[in-house]
């Protein structure tokens, strides 16, 4: 059985760890129920496709209730994971790191990768090279989210000054993705570092051009970088390893199906995104977005560790020990059952 709940307001999700207490992380035992959260971005296409196909409900079985919740940005989804509103979530690397750090490693575990690529800096006509960015106003989806950290780290590498209040050599102004698209169309901002499909919307609907493809910022991993991981509540993983295994089987099969049938995957992702947002993306935008994305169960752990260093360097994260963040044993057990190569990233004890 599959249930959909509306997007929860950020204010309702802003539950501190002090309020919920570590014992509440992962939520109460709820029979065979599972709540999965994901972001309404094409970068979360494996979740979109699995939701569209009912893959999670099929994997959990007819006696289980699977609830889906959708969110605009990763920090809100992490708060929902803290409070037990969701049991498993597709989130970007920086919200993953922040959730791990804020809970002292108590809240979550990365159990699989989902997506690589699909982010960059799109700017208006007239901004032709990086030096032209000085004095401009640029947006990101949310302070501290994955693209926000990427832009601030990139700006720092140029030697520019900036702050979280929008001041400095360039103004960085976080906004929701939909607001970014509208602000760019109205000329209120000069560009944005953002994920797909919003990146392609600026390119194809509003005459933007891609000044910085984030893939070019990752030479050490040959352009691969984690955009979304599948995480589960740590308590939920400990209490319900069988459910997590079934969730992972659905995720693995979905990624395989998407890579084998990309046209079908694009249609399913676009259909599901239209259902949950009430707005349909043009086919050209979806096709453009998929060209920049790779769907993989490999979490590309080195890029997440580097992302933590980037967040630290721009003052958005205190030094954090990521030892224990990954729990890839269940995924590797499934890969071994299929006779496939196992993931070689960090594999710490739960």
Buried (B, 14 or more C-beta within 10 A) or exposed (E): EBEEEEBBEBEEBEBEBEEBEBEBBBBEEBEBBBBBBBBBBBBBBBBBBBBBBEBBBBBBEEEBBBBBBBBBBBBBBBBBBBBBBBBBBBBBBBBBBBBBBBBEBBBBBBBBBBBBBBBBBBBBEEBEEBEBBEEBBBBBBBBBBBBBBBBBBBBBEEEBEBEBEEEBBBBBBBBBBBBBBBBBBEEBBBBBBBBBBBBBBBBBBBEBBBBBBBBEBBEEBEBBBBBBBBBBBBBBBBBBBEBBBBBBBBBBBBBBBBEEEBEEBBBBBBEBBEBBBEEEBBEEBBBBBBEBBBBBBBBBBBBBBBBBEBBBBBEBBEEBEBEBBBBBBBBBEBBEEEEEEBBEBBBBEE
